[in-house]
Amino acid sequence: MLHIGINLGFAAHPELSDGDMYHSELDLAVRAETLGYDSVWLVEHHFTDYSLCPDNLLLLAHLAARTSRIKLGTAAVILPWNSPLRVAEKALMVDVVSRGRLLLGIGRGLSRREYEPFRIPLEETRDRFDEAAPMIFEALETGIIEGAGPFYPQPSAQLRPRPRGSFHGRRYCVAGSPDSVVMAAKLRAKMMSFIVKPVPDLMPTFNRYRELYETEHGELAPPIALNVNMYCHSDDELARQRHFEYVNRFFMSNVEHYEMAGEHFAAIRGHERYAANAAYFREIGLEKAADNYAATALWGNPKRILGQIEAIRDVLGDFELTLAPSFGGMPYDQASASLELFAREVLPKARGLRGKPVAVTA
């Protein structure tokens, strides 16, 4: 069955206090379990209105107490901003208190606005991530963390609580750049992708991950985990209007936060893909780029959205789907109604749309 979850971004809301926004997001998470979604994922971001969620594992511990079934995911823990030892400890703790419901997603981050207060240059992010990730995943299996690298020299230490079970099948890695795709495969993690282009345009990246995974581990790669904005309404035209309004706002907040049209990526090792994207945005203009981004998301009445998911399955094969239901200052009553309509009229049918595992090395 197709695994379908939701991803919450905790962006500052123009009409709400930070506290009211937090409780609205958390209420969506709790409601998602009642509606039958498989997982809820929380981001990690710092310092700006773009997102106000500096510790997703802390919030997942809170949700563990308010839910009983739904899986609890990080999308993602940004490793260069965190001590590997503390990530491993907190992950084990959340997994224990949730009775094995944690899905651990990791990433390396991109925004200078976040890295500068941490006093970490972007030039170090690749090496820091590549050093920390294997330490953490190994510790989650053995209960012991150690490392001899230059950034995180770690004497062998036993972690408590001990692991309650293996994290194989529960490892996720945000991957877009070529180096991140290599690491996702090497770490035996599911590749998590935030969709910014039509899925057919991303297939070379997805197939590269599958090829590397098969070669490294001698088995087919797990499902690709897609994160995508979604707005569902019975009135197809109203859905289109609202979706494009809010997703365009969300896209522009991404451009500002990550400086996605900036020229600085070209001078940073490991950021070549982002430099190319920035050049593309400057070439076509941000308004056109925003419309292109909105068109890649899921929107419309239930029939249209089900067809969009089926089209993804036909191109991609095996995948998981995570929906972002609240974005761009969308009122929470609209986000909640969208989630409920999707759960009632799309979710039961969409579960049968999971594709077959894909072999590429043959």
C-alpha positions as CSV (number, residue, x, y, z in Angstrom):
1,M,0.0,0.0,0.0
2,L,1.1,3.6,-0.7
3,H,2.4,5.2,2.4
4,I,0.8,8.7,2.7
5,G,1.8,11.2,5.4
6,I,1.8,15.0,6.0
7,N,4.6,17.5,6.5
8,L,4.3,20.6,8.6
9,G,6.4,23.7,8.1
10,F,5.6,25.9,11.1
11,A,5.9,29.1,9.1
12,A,5.1,32.4,10.8
13,H,1.4,33.2,10.0
14,P,0.5,36.8,9.1
15,E,-2.7,36.7,11.2
16,L,-1.6,34.6,14.2
17,S,0.8,34.8,17.1
18,D,3.7,32.3,17.1
19,G,1.9,30.4,19.9
20,D,-1.4,30.2,18.0
21,M,0.4,29.1,14.9
22,Y,2.2,26.3,16.8
23,H,-1.1,25.0,18.3
24,S,-2.8,25.1,14.9
25,E,0.1,23.1,13.3
26,L,0.1,20.5,16.1
27,D,-3.7,20.2,15.9
28,L,-3.3,19.3,12.2
29,A,-0.8,16.6,13.2
30,V,-3.2,15.1,15.7
31,R,-6.1,15.3,13.3
32,A,-4.0,13.5,10.6
33,E,-3.9,10.4,12.8
34,T,-7.7,10.5,13.2
35,L,-8.1,10.9,9.4
36,G,-6.0,7.8,8.7
37,Y,-2.7,9.3,7.4
38,D,0.3,7.1,8.0
39,S,2.9,9.7,9.2
40,V,3.5,13.2,10.3
41,W,6.8,14.9,9.5
42,L,8.3,18.1,11.1
43,V,11.0,20.3,9.7
44,E,14.0,21.9,11.4
45,H,14.6,25.7,10.8
46,H,15.9,28.6,12.8
47,F,15.9,32.4,13.2
48,T,13.4,33.6,10.6
49,D,9.7,33.7,9.8
50,Y,10.3,31.1,7.1
51,S,9.9,28.4,9.8
52,L,9.8,28.5,13.6
53,C,10.7,24.8,14.4
54,P,14.2,24.7,15.9
55,D,13.9,21.2,17.4
56,N,11.6,18.7,15.6
57,L,12.6,15.8,17.8
58,L,11.4,17.7,20.8
59,L,8.0,18.4,19.2
60,L,7.7,14.8,18.1
61,A,8.1,13.7,21.7
62,H,5.1,16.0,22.4
63,L,3.1,14.4,19.5
64,A,4.0,10.9,20.8
65,A,2.0,11.7,23.9
66,R,-1.0,13.0,21.9
67,T,-1.1,10.1,19.4
68,S,-1.0,6.4,19.4
69,R,-0.6,5.0,15.9
70,I,0.8,7.5,13.4
71,K,4.5,7.4,12.5
72,L,6.6,10.4,13.6
73,G,9.1,11.7,11.1
74,T,11.9,14.4,10.9
75,A,12.1,16.2,7.6
76,A,14.8,16.7,8.5
77,V,17.3,16.9,11.4
78,I,20.0,19.2,9.9
79,L,23.1,17.4,11.0
80,P,25.7,20.2,10.8
81,W,23.6,22.2,13.3
82,N,23.5,19.4,15.8
83,S,25.9,17.2,17.8
84,P,25.8,13.6,16.5
85,L,25.7,12.3,20.1
86,R,22.7,14.4,21.0
87,V,20.8,13.5,17.8
88,A,21.3,9.8,18.5
89,E,20.3,10.2,22.1
90,K,17.1,12.1,21.3
91,A,16.2,9.9,18.5
92,L,16.5,6.8,20.7
93,M,14.4,8.5,23.4
94,V,11.6,9.5,21.0
95,D,11.6,6.0,19.5
96,V,11.2,4.5,23.0
97,V,8.5,6.8,24.3
98,S,6.5,6.5,21.0
99,R,6.9,2.6,21.0
100,G,8.9,2.5,17.8
101,R,7.1,5.1,15.7
102,L,10.1,7.3,14.8
103,L,11.2,7.8,11.2
104,L,14.5,9.6,11.2
105,G,15.1,11.9,8.3
106,I,18.4,13.8,8.0
107,G,19.7,16.6,5.8
108,R,22.5,19.1,5.5
109,G,20.7,22.4,5.1
110,L,21.3,25.3,2.7
111,S,20.5,28.7,4.0
112,R,23.3,31.2,4.8
113,R,20.8,32.9,7.1
114,E,20.7,29.9,9.3
115,Y,24.3,28.8,9.0
116,E,25.9,32.2,9.9
117,P,24.5,32.3,13.5
118,F,25.7,28.8,14.0
119,R,29.2,30.1,12.9
120,I,29.5,27.3,10.3
121,P,30.6,28.2,6.7
122,L,28.6,26.6,3.9
123,E,31.9,25.2,2.6
124,E,31.9,22.8,5.5
125,T,28.4,21.4,5.3
126,R,29.1,18.5,3.0
127,D,32.0,17.2,5.1
128,R,30.2,17.7,8.4
129,F,27.1,15.8,7.1
130,D,29.2,13.0,5.6
131,E,31.0,12.6,9.0
132,A,28.0,12.8,11.3
133,A,25.4,10.7,9.4
134,P,27.2,7.3,9.6
135,M,28.0,7.9,13.3
136,I,24.3,8.5,14.0
137,F,22.9,5.6,12.0
138,E,25.4,3.2,13.4
139,A,24.7,4.4,17.0
140,L,21.0,3.8,16.5
141,E,21.7,0.1,15.7
142,T,24.3,-0.6,18.3
143,G,23.6,1.8,21.1
144,I,27.2,3.0,21.0
145,I,28.4,6.2,19.3
146,E,32.0,6.9,18.4
147,G,33.9,8.8,15.8
148,A,37.4,9.8,14.8
149,G,36.6,12.6,12.3
150,P,37.9,16.2,12.4
151,F,34.5,17.8,13.2
152,Y,33.0,15.3,15.6
153,P,35.8,13.4,17.4
154,Q,33.8,11.2,19.8
155,P,35.1,8.8,22.4
156,S,33.1,5.6,22.5
157,A,30.0,6.2,24.6
158,Q,27.0,3.9,25.4
159,L,23.7,5.5,24.8
160,R,20.6,5.2,27.0
161,P,17.9,4.4,26.5
162,R,19.1,1.5,24.4
163,P,17.7,0.9,20.9
164,R,14.3,-0.8,21.0
165,G,14.7,-2.0,17.4
166,S,16.5,-1.5,14.2
167,F,16.1,1.7,12.1
168,H,16.6,-0.2,8.8
169,G,13.6,0.8,6.8
170,R,13.2,3.9,8.9
171,R,16.2,5.9,7.7
172,Y,15.6,8.9,5.4
173,C,18.0,11.3,3.7
174,V,17.1,14.5,2.0
175,A,18.9,14.3,-1.3
176,G,19.0,16.7,-4.3
177,S,22.6,17.4,-5.1
178,P,24.7,14.6,-6.6
179,D,26.8,14.2,-3.5
180,S,23.7,13.8,-1.3
181,V,22.3,11.2,-3.6
182,V,25.5,9.2,-3.2
183,M,25.3,9.5,0.6
184,A,21.6,8.5,0.7
185,A,22.4,5.3,-1.1
186,K,25.6,4.6,0.9
187,L,23.7,5.1,4.2
188,R,21.0,2.6,3.1
189,A,18.5,5.4,3.6
190,K,15.3,6.2,1.7
191,M,15.8,9.1,-0.6
192,M,13.6,12.1,0.5
193,S,12.9,14.6,-2.3
194,F,11.1,17.9,-2.0
195,I,9.5,18.3,-5.5
196,V,10.5,21.5,-7.3
197,K,10.2,20.1,-10.8
198,P,7.9,17.7,-12.6
199,V,8.7,14.1,-11.6
200,P,9.7,13.1,-15.2
201,D,12.5,15.8,-15.1
202,L,13.8,14.3,-11.8
203,M,14.0,10.7,-13.0
204,P,17.7,10.9,-13.8
205,T,18.4,11.8,-10.2
206,F,16.0,9.1,-8.9
207,N,17.4,6.4,-11.1
208,R,21.0,7.4,-10.1
209,Y,20.0,6.8,-6.5
210,R,18.5,3.4,-7.3
211,E,21.5,2.4,-9.3
212,L,23.9,3.3,-6.5
213,Y,21.7,1.6,-3.9
214,E,21.6,-1.6,-5.8
215,T,25.3,-1.6,-6.4
216,E,26.2,-0.8,-2.8
217,H,23.8,-3.2,-1.1
218,G,22.9,-5.9,-3.6
219,E,19.1,-5.3,-3.3
220,L,16.5,-3.0,-4.9
221,A,16.3,0.5,-3.5
222,P,13.4,1.3,-1.2
223,P,10.6,3.7,-2.3
224,I,11.5,7.2,-3.2
225,A,9.9,9.5,-0.6
226,L,8.3,12.6,-2.3
227,N,7.3,15.7,-0.4
228,V,4.8,17.9,-2.3
229,N,2.4,20.7,-1.5
230,M,-1.3,19.8,-1.7
231,Y,-4.6,21.6,-1.8
232,C,-7.9,19.7,-2.3
233,H,-11.4,21.2,-2.7
234,S,-14.5,19.9,-4.3
235,D,-14.7,23.1,-6.5
236,D,-11.9,22.5,-9.0
237,E,-11.6,26.2,-10.1
238,L,-11.6,27.5,-6.5
239,A,-8.9,24.9,-5.7
240,R,-6.8,26.1,-8.5
241,Q,-7.1,29.8,-7.4
242,R,-6.3,29.1,-3.8
243,H,-3.5,26.7,-4.5
244,F,-1.7,29.0,-6.9
245,E,-2.1,32.0,-4.5
246,Y,-0.7,30.2,-1.5
247,V,1.9,28.1,-3.2
248,N,3.3,31.1,-5.0
249,R,3.7,32.9,-1.6
250,F,5.4,29.8,-0.3
251,F,7.7,29.6,-3.2
252,M,8.7,33.3,-2.8
253,S,9.4,32.7,0.9
254,N,11.7,29.8,-0.2
255,V,13.5,32.0,-2.7
256,E,14.1,34.7,0.0
257,H,15.1,32.2,2.8
258,Y,17.5,30.2,0.7
259,E,18.6,33.0,-1.6
260,M,17.6,30.7,-4.4
261,A,18.3,33.2,-7.2
262,G,21.7,34.3,-5.6
263,E,25.1,34.0,-7.2
264,H,26.9,32.9,-4.1
265,F,26.3,29.2,-4.7
266,A,28.7,29.2,-7.7
267,A,31.7,29.8,-5.4
268,I,30.8,27.0,-2.9
269,R,32.0,23.4,-3.3
270,G,29.2,20.9,-3.4
271,H,26.6,23.5,-4.3
272,E,26.8,23.3,-8.1
273,R,23.2,22.1,-8.5
274,Y,21.9,25.1,-6.6
275,A,24.1,27.4,-8.6
276,A,22.5,26.0,-11.8
277,N,19.0,26.4,-10.4
278,A,19.8,30.0,-9.3
279,A,21.0,30.8,-12.8
280,Y,17.8,29.3,-14.2
281,F,15.6,31.3,-11.9
282,R,17.4,34.5,-12.9
283,E,17.0,33.6,-16.6
284,I,13.2,32.9,-16.6
285,G,12.2,35.3,-13.7
286,L,10.8,34.5,-10.3
287,E,7.2,34.8,-11.3
288,K,7.5,32.2,-14.0
289,A,9.6,30.0,-11.7
290,A,6.8,30.3,-9.0
291,D,4.1,29.2,-11.5
292,N,6.3,26.3,-12.7
293,Y,6.7,25.2,-9.1
294,A,3.0,25.5,-8.3
295,A,2.2,23.3,-11.3
296,T,4.3,20.4,-9.9
297,A,2.2,20.2,-6.8
298,L,-1.1,18.4,-6.1
299,W,-4.2,20.5,-6.4
300,G,-7.8,20.4,-7.5
301,N,-10.8,18.3,-6.8
302,P,-10.4,14.7,-5.5
303,K,-10.6,13.2,-9.0
304,R,-7.9,15.5,-10.4
305,I,-5.6,14.9,-7.5
306,L,-6.0,11.1,-7.7
307,G,-5.1,11.3,-11.4
308,Q,-2.0,13.4,-10.5
309,I,-0.9,10.7,-8.0
310,E,-1.5,8.0,-10.6
311,A,0.6,9.8,-13.1
312,I,3.5,10.1,-10.6
313,R,3.2,6.3,-10.0
314,D,3.3,5.6,-13.7
315,V,6.6,7.5,-14.1
316,L,8.3,6.8,-10.8
317,G,7.2,3.3,-9.8
318,D,7.7,2.6,-6.1
319,F,7.3,5.7,-3.9
320,E,6.0,7.2,-0.7
321,L,4.0,10.4,-0.6
322,T,4.1,13.2,2.0
323,L,1.7,16.1,1.6
324,A,2.3,19.7,2.8
325,P,-1.2,20.9,3.6
326,S,-0.5,24.3,5.1
327,F,1.7,26.8,3.3
328,G,1.9,30.4,2.2
329,G,-0.3,31.8,5.0
330,M,-3.2,29.6,4.1
331,P,-5.9,29.9,6.8
332,Y,-5.9,26.8,8.9
333,D,-9.6,26.1,8.4
334,Q,-8.9,25.7,4.7
335,A,-5.8,23.5,5.3
336,S,-7.9,21.3,7.7
337,A,-10.8,21.0,5.2
338,S,-8.3,20.1,2.4
339,L,-6.8,17.3,4.6
340,E,-10.2,16.0,5.5
341,L,-11.5,15.9,1.9
342,F,-8.3,14.2,0.7
343,A,-8.6,11.7,3.5
344,R,-12.3,11.0,2.7
345,E,-12.2,10.8,-1.1
346,V,-8.6,10.4,-2.2
347,L,-6.7,8.5,0.5
348,P,-8.7,5.1,0.2
349,K,-8.1,4.9,-3.5
350,A,-4.6,6.4,-3.5
351,R,-3.4,3.6,-1.2
352,G,-3.6,1.2,-4.1
353,L,-1.4,3.3,-6.4
354,R,2.0,2.3,-5.0
355,G,4.2,1.3,-7.8
356,K,6.4,-1.8,-8.1
357,P,10.0,-1.7,-6.9
358,V,12.3,-0.6,-9.7
359,A,15.5,-2.3,-10.8
360,V,17.9,-0.2,-12.8
361,T,21.3,-2.0,-12.8
362,A,20.0,-4.7,-15.1
